[in-house]
C-alpha cells in the first residue's frame, strides 16, 4: 500500500514468465508498436511516444536534458518533494528555475501562475508534477497546460504517480512532454518509462543553441533510430528490457479493457474511502478535499509516531505503507491506492490494521469505525 511500486496485476505477473524476446526484428517490432498504440490511448495523444529503459527520474531527466539550455528560465511549480526535484533537475542542466512555491498540501493556481508570467520575461517552459505524492495534492495541470500554450511556453508534466489512475489529456491540454510510469497506477513493474513527446519539443531539439549534454538521452539520437532503424524493429538507441515492456503492455491492456473513465472513478472512490477512514482513526489529511490526490492518501500523525506506525503495519500486519517525505518527514504517513490496490479488498484490511496500530500507540480509537465509513463510501459512490 505504498505510493509505488504497487501490487502487480496477476496477468502482468504471468507475462513476466514468458520467454524473453530479442529487442529487434519483426516479431518485436509488432509487439513494440502495439505497446505504443495502447500507451498513446492512455496519454490521449497522437504525437510520438517513446519508452525509456530505466527509472521515472531518468525519464524526467531526459526531458530536461533536451528542453533546458544554460540560462533558460523554467517556471517550476514546487509544492512537494518531487517539485523540488524538478527544480534541481533544471539547475543540473544549467537552467534557472523560477520557483513558484506554496505549502505542502496546497496548490499554485493557474491565476497565480499567469500573474507571475506577466512579471517574468523570457520564460521558456513550465515544469509541474501532476500528482504530488509527498504532499497529497493533484496540481491543476489541465489549466497550467492551456495557460502555457496561451503564453507560447512549453509545458512538461511529471505524471509518474498518476498515469493510469488519473485522467491526462496530452494533446487537448497543451502538454508538450509527459512522463508516465508502469508500476504505480498502471499496475505493471518498474524498469521502463513511457514518455509522450510533442512536435514542439522535437523542433526545439533541432534549434538548440548548445549541444545536448548526453548521447543516450538526446532526442536527436532517438530520432535517428526512430527514422533509420525502425524498419528492423529497433526504433531506440539501446537494448531494451523486452519482458518488462511486455508486462507494461499487459497492464495498459487491462486499463483499456476496464475503460479509462471507469478506472479513474475506481481510483477516486478508493482514495476517498481511505481518506475518510483515516479521519475516523484521528489521522487528518494534509490536503483539502477539492485538491486532494486521487491515488495517495497523506495524513498527519502524532509527532514521533510515524516510524512506529509504518513499522507496526509491516511487521504485525504484513502491510507496507510509507512515511512522509521532505518537510513532512516524521510527521505524516502515506498510503497508496494504485492499480490493483484501489479496491475495497485492499483498502478495508489496511484500515482495520491501521485502527489496531493506532491502539498500539495509545490513540483513542473506536474499533470498526474506519472500516464502516470506508465501506459506506464503496457502497454509495
For each residue, the residues with C-beta under 8 A, 3 or more apart:
1: 319 320 321 335 336 337 341 346 350
2: 5 6 320 321 322 334 335 336
3: 133 161 184 295 296 322 334 335 336 338
4: 133 160 161 181 183 184 336 338
5: 2 8 183 184 189 190
6: 2 183 184 185 187 336 338 339 340 341
7: 187 339 340 341 346
8: 5 12 13 183 187 188 189 247 251 339 340
9: 12 13 187 188 250 251 254 339 340
10: 13 14
11: 14 15 250 254
12: 8 9 15 16 187 188 189 247 250 251 254
13: 8 9 10 16 17
14: 10 11 17 18 250
15: 11 12 18 243 246 247 249 250
16: 12 13 189 243 247
17: 13 14
18: 14 15 243 246
19:
20: 242 243
21: 27 28 31 242 243 246
22: 25 27 28 242
23: 28 234 239 240 242
24: 28 29 232 233 234
25: 22 28 29 232 233
26: 29 30 233
27: 21 22 30 31 233
28: 21 22 23 24 25 31 32 233 242
29: 24 25 26 32 33 230 232 233
30: 26 27 33 34 233
31: 21 27 28 34 35 242 245 246 249
32: 28 29 35 36 51 233 235 240 245
33: 29 30 36 37
34: 30 31 37 38 249
35: 31 32 38 39 51 245 246 248 249 252
36: 32 33 39 40 49 51
37: 33 34 40 41
38: 34 35 41 42 249 252 253 256
39: 35 36 42 43 49 51 180 194 196 248 252
40: 36 37 43 44 45 46 49 196
41: 37 38 44 252 256 260
42: 38 39 163 164 168 180 186 252 255 256 260
43: 39 40 49 168 170 178 180 194 196
44: 40 41 168 169 170 171 172
45: 40 49 170 171 178 196 198
46: 40 171
47: 170 171 196 197 198 199
48: 196 197 198 202 226
49: 36 39 40 43 45 194 195 196 197
50: 194 195 197 222 226 236
51: 32 35 36 39 192 193 194 195 236 240 245 248
52: 58 59 62 192 193 194 195
53: 191 192 193 238 239 240 241 244
54: 58 59 191 192 193
55: 58 59 190 193
56: 59 60 158 160 179 181 190 193
57: 60 61 85
58: 52 54 55 61 62 193 217
59: 52 54 55 56 62 63 160 179 193 195
60: 56 57 63 64 85 86 89 158 160 179
61: 57 58 64 65 89 92 217
62: 52 58 59 65 66 195 217 219
63: 59 60 66 67 156 177 179 195 197 201
64: 60 61 67 68 89 90 92 93 95 127 156
65: 61 62 68 93 212 213 214 217 218
66: 62 63 201 204 205 212 217 218 219
67: 63 64 72 74 124 125 154 156 177 201 204
68: 64 65 72 74 90 93 94 95 124 125
69: 72 93 94 95 208 209 210
70: 93 94 95 210
71: 94 95 96
72: 67 68 69 90 94 95 96 124 125
73: 95 96 98 120 122 123 124
74: 67 68 90 95 96 97 98 123 124 125 126 127
75: 97 98 100 113 116 117 120 123 125 126 127 153
76: 83 86 87 90 97 98 99 100 126 127 128
77: 83 86 100 108 113 126 127 128 129 139 144
78: 83 84 86 87 99 100 101 102
79: 83 101 102 103 104 105 106 107 108 132 135 137 139
80: 83 84 104 129 132 133 134 135 137 325 326
81: 84 85 132 134 135 325 326 327
82: 85 86 129 132 133 134 158 160 161
83: 76 77 78 79 80 86 87 128 129 132
84: 78 80 81 87 88 326
85: 57 60 81 82 88 89
86: 60 76 77 78 82 83 89 90 97 127 128 129 158
87: 76 78 83 84 90 91 97 99
88: 84 85 91 92
89: 60 61 64 85 86 92 93
90: 64 68 72 74 76 86 87 93 95 96 97 127
91: 87 88 94 95 96 97
92: 61 64 88 89
93: 64 65 68 69 70 89 90 213
94: 68 69 70 71 72 91
95: 64 68 69 70 71 72 73 74 90 91
96: 71 72 73 74 90 91
97: 74 75 76 86 87 90 91 127
98: 73 74 75 76 116 120 123
99: 76 78 87
100: 75 76 77 78 108 112 113 116
101: 78 79 108
102: 78 79 106 107 108
103: 79 106
104: 79 80 134 135 136 286 326 327 328
105: 79 135 136 137 286 287 288 298
106: 79 102 103 135 137 287 291
107: 79 102 137 138 139 140 291
108: 77 79 100 101 102 112 113 139
109: 112 113 140 143
110: 113 114 140 143 144 146 147
111: 114 115
112: 100 108 109 115 116
113: 75 77 100 108 109 110 116 117 126 144 147
114: 110 111 117 118 147 151
115: 111 112 118 119
116: 75 98 100 112 113 119 120
117: 75 113 114 120 123 147 151 153
118: 114 115
119: 115 116
120: 73 75 98 116 117 123
121:
122: 73
123: 73 74 75 98 117 120 126 151 153
124: 67 68 72 73 74 153 154
125: 67 68 72 74 75 148 153 154 155 156 176
126: 74 75 76 77 113 123 144 147 148 153 154 155 156
127: 64 74 75 76 77 86 90 97 156 158
128: 76 77 83 86 139 141 144 155 156 157 158
129: 77 80 82 83 86 132 139 157 158 160
130: 138 139 141 157 158 159 161 162 166 168
131: 137 138 139 159 160 161 162 166 293 294 295 296
132: 79 80 81 82 83 129 135 136 137 138 139 293
133: 3 4 80 82 136 161 293 295 296 298 325 334 336
134: 80 81 82 104 298 324 325 326 328 334
135: 79 80 81 104 105 106 132 286 287 298 326 328
136: 104 105 132 133 285 286 287 292 293 296 297 298 334
137: 79 80 105 106 107 131 132 287 291 292 293
138: 107 130 131 132 162 166 291 292 293 294
139: 77 79 107 108 128 129 130 131 132 144
140: 107 109 110 143 144
141: 128 130 144 145 157 159 168 173 175
142: 145 146 169 173
143: 109 110 140 146 147
144: 77 110 113 126 128 139 140 141 147 148 155
145: 141 142 148 149 155 157 173 174 175
146: 110 142 143 149 150 173 174
147: 110 113 114 117 126 143 144 150 151
148: 125 126 144 145 151 153 154 155 174 176
149: 145 146 152 153 155 174
150: 146 147
151: 114 117 123 147 148
152: 149
153: 75 117 123 124 125 126 148 149
154: 67 124 125 126 148 176 177 200 201 204
155: 125 126 128 144 145 148 149 174 175 176 177
156: 63 64 67 125 126 127 128 175 176 177 178
157: 128 129 130 141 145 168 175 177 178 179
158: 56 60 82 86 127 128 129 130 179
159: 130 131 141 162 163 166 168 178 179 180 181
160: 4 56 59 60 82 129 131 163 179 180 181 184
161: 3 4 82 130 131 133 181 184 185 293 295 296 338
162: 130 131 138 159 165 166 168 184 185 293 294 295
163: 42 159 160 166 168 180 181 184 185 186 194
164: 42 180 184 185 186 187 251 252 255 263 339
165: 162 184 185 186 263 264 267 294 295 338 339 342
166: 130 131 138 159 162 163 185 264 267 294 295
167: 260 264
168: 42 43 44 130 141 157 159 162 163 173 175 178 180
169: 44 142 172 173 175
170: 43 44 45 47 173 175 178 196 198
171: 44 45 46 47 175 198
172: 44 169
173: 141 142 145 146 168 169 170
174: 145 146 148 149 155
175: 141 145 155 156 157 168 169 170 171 178 196 198
176: 125 148 154 155 156 197 198 200 201
177: 63 67 154 155 156 157 195 196 197 198 201
178: 43 45 156 157 159 168 170 175 195 196
179: 56 59 60 63 157 158 159 160 193 194 195
180: 39 42 43 159 160 163 164 168 186 193 194 195 196
181: 4 56 159 160 161 163 184 185 186 190 193 194
182: 186 188 189 190 191 192 193 194 244 247 248 251
183: 4 5 6 8 186 187 188 189 190
184: 3 4 5 6 160 161 162 163 164 165 181 295 336 338 339
185: 6 161 162 163 164 165 166 181 267 295 338 339 342
186: 42 163 164 165 180 181 182 183 248 251 252 255 339
187: 6 7 8 9 12 164 183 251 254 255 338 339 340
188: 8 9 12 182 183 244 247 248 250 251 252
189: 5 8 12 16 182 183 244 247 248
190: 5 55 56 181 182 183 244
191: 53 54 182 241 244
192: 51 52 53 54 182 240 241 244 245 248
193: 51 52 53 54 55 56 58 59 179 180 181 182
194: 39 43 49 50 51 52 163 179 180 181 182 248
195: 49 50 51 52 59 62 63 177 178 179 180
196: 39 40 43 45 47 48 49 170 175 177 178 180
197: 47 48 49 50 63 176 177 201 202 219
198: 45 47 48 170 171 175 176 177 201 202
199: 47 202 203
200: 154 176 203 204
201: 63 66 67 154 176 177 197 198 204 205 219
202: 48 197 198 199 205 206 219 223
203: 199 200 206 207
204: 66 67 154 200 201 207 208
205: 66 201 202 208 212 218 219 220 223
206: 202 203 220
207: 203 204
208: 69 204 205 211 212
209: 69
210: 69 70
211: 208
212: 65 66 205 208 217 218 219 220
213: 65 93
214: 65 217 218
215: 218 221 237
216: 221 237 238
217: 58 61 62 65 66 212 214 221
218: 65 66 205 212 214 215 221 222
219: 62 66 197 201 202 205 212 222 223
220: 205 206 212 223 224
221: 215 216 217 218 224 225 237
222: 50 218 219 225 226 236 237
223: 202 205 219 220 226 227
224: 220 221 227 228 229 237
225: 221 222 228 229 230 234 235 236 237
226: 48 50 222 223 229 230 235 236
227: 223 224 230
228: 224 225
229: 224 225 226 232 234 235 236
230: 29 225 226 227 233 234 235
231:
232: 24 25 29 229
233: 24 25 26 27 28 29 30 32 230
234: 23 24 225 229 230
235: 32 225 226 229 230
236: 50 51 222 225 226 229 240
237: 215 216 221 222 224 225
238: 53 216
239: 23 53
240: 23 32 51 53 192 236 245
241: 53 191 192 244 245
242: 20 21 22 23 28 31 245 246
243: 15 16 18 20 21 246 247
244: 53 182 188 189 190 191 192 241 247 248
245: 31 32 35 51 192 240 241 242 248 249
246: 15 18 21 31 35 242 243 249 250
247: 8 12 15 16 182 188 189 243 244 250 251
248: 35 39 51 182 186 188 189 192 194 244 245 251 252
249: 15 31 34 35 38 245 246 252 253
250: 9 11 12 14 15 188 246 247 253 254
251: 8 9 12 164 182 186 187 188 247 248 254 255 339
252: 35 38 39 41 42 164 186 188 248 249 255 256
253: 38 249 250 256 257
254: 9 11 12 187 250 251 257 258
255: 42 164 186 187 251 252 258 260 263
256: 38 41 42 252 253 259 260
257: 253 254
258: 254 255 262 263 266
259: 256 262 263
260: 41 42 167 255 256 263 264
261: 264 265
262: 258 259 265 266
263: 164 165 255 258 259 260 266 267
264: 165 166 167 260 261 267 268 294
265: 261 262 268 269
266: 258 262 263 269 270 342 343
267: 165 166 185 263 264 270 271 294 295 337 338 342
268: 264 265 271 272 294 381
269: 265 266 272 273 342 377 378 381
270: 266 267 273 274 337 341 342 343 344 346 347
271: 267 268 274 275 292 293 294 295 296 297 337 342
272: 268 269 275 276 377 381
273: 269 270 276 277 344 347 373 374 375 377 378 381
274: 270 271 277 278 297 335 337 347 350 351 374
275: 271 272 278 279 285 292 297 299
276: 272 273 279 280 373 374 377
277: 273 274 280 281 347 351 354 370 371 373 374
278: 274 275 281 283 284 285 297 299 335 351 354 370
279: 275 276 282 283 284 285 373
280: 276 277 366 369 370 372 373
281: 277 278 351 354 355 358 363 365 369 370
282: 279 358 363 364 365
283: 278 279 299 300 301 333 354 358
284: 278 279 299 300
285: 136 275 278 279 288 289 292 297 298 299 300
286: 104 105 135 136 298 299 300 328 332
287: 105 106 135 136 137 291 292 293 298
288: 105 285 291 292
289: 285 292
290:
291: 106 107 137 138 287 288
292: 136 137 138 271 275 285 287 288 289
293: 131 132 133 136 137 138 161 162 271 287 296 297 298
294: 131 138 162 165 166 264 267 268 271
295: 3 131 133 161 162 165 166 184 185 267 271 336 337 338 342
296: 3 131 133 136 161 271 293 334 335 336 337 338
297: 136 271 274 275 278 285 293 334 335 337
298: 105 133 134 135 136 285 286 287 293 324 328 332 333 334
299: 275 278 283 284 285 286 332 333 335
300: 283 284 285 286 328 331 332
301: 283 305 306 309 331 332 333
302: 305 361 363
303: 330 331
304: 307 308 330
305: 301 302 308 309 361
306: 301 309 310 323 324 330 331 332 333
307: 304 310 311 323 330
308: 304 305 311 312 361
309: 301 305 306 312 313 321 333 354 357 358 361
310: 306 307 313 314 321 322 323 333
311: 307 308 314 315
312: 308 309 315 316 317 357 360 361
313: 309 310 316 317 319 320 321 353 354 357
314: 310 311 317 318 319 320 321
315: 311 312
316: 312 313 353 356 357 360
317: 312 313 314 353 356 357
318: 314
319: 1 313 314 349 350 353
320: 1 2 313 314
321: 1 2 309 310 313 314 333 334 335 350
322: 2 3 310 333 334 335 336
323: 306 307 310 329 330 332 333 334
324: 134 298 306 327 328 329 330 331 332 333 334
325: 80 81 133 134 328 329 334
326: 80 81 84 104 134 135 329
327: 81 104 324
328: 104 134 135 286 298 300 324 325 331 332
329: 323 324 325 326
330: 303 304 306 307 323 324
331: 300 301 303 306 324 328
332: 286 298 299 300 301 306 323 324 328
333: 283 298 299 301 306 309 310 321 322 323 324
334: 2 3 133 134 136 296 297 298 321 322 323 324 325
335: 1 2 3 274 278 296 297 299 321 322 350
336: 1 2 3 4 6 133 184 295 296 322 341
337: 1 267 270 271 274 295 296 297 341 342 343 346 347
338: 3 4 6 161 165 184 185 187 267 295 296 341 342
339: 6 7 8 9 164 165 184 185 186 187 251 342
340: 6 7 8 9 187 343 346
341: 1 6 7 270 336 337 338 346 347
342: 165 185 266 267 269 270 271 295 337 338 339 346 347
343: 266 270 337 340 346 347
344: 270 273 347 348 374 375 378
345: 348 349
346: 1 7 270 337 340 341 342 343 349 350
347: 270 273 274 277 337 341 342 343 344 350 351 374 378
348: 344 345 351 352 371 374 375 378
349: 319 345 346 352 353
350: 1 274 319 321 335 346 347 353 354
351: 274 277 278 281 347 348 354 355 370 371 374
352: 348 349 355 356 370 371
353: 313 316 317 319 349 350 356 357
354: 277 278 281 283 309 313 350 351 357 358 370
355: 281 351 352 358 359 365 367 368 369 370 371
356: 316 317 352 353 359 360
357: 309 312 313 316 317 353 354 360 361
358: 281 282 283 309 354 355 361 363 365
359: 355 356 362 363 365 367
360: 312 316 356 357
361: 302 305 308 309 312 357 358
362: 359
363: 281 282 302 358 359
364: 282
365: 281 282 355 358 359 369 370
366: 280 369
367: 355 359
368: 355 371 372
369: 280 281 355 365 366 372 373
370: 277 278 280 281 351 352 354 355 365 373 374
371: 277 348 351 352 355 368 374 375
372: 280 368 369 375 376
373: 273 276 277 279 280 369 370 376 377
374: 273 274 276 277 344 347 348 351 370 371 377 378
375: 273 344 348 371 372 378 379
376: 372 373 379 380
377: 269 272 273 276 373 374 380 381
378: 269 273 344 347 348 374 375 381
379: 375 376
380: 376 377
381: 268 269 272 273 377 378
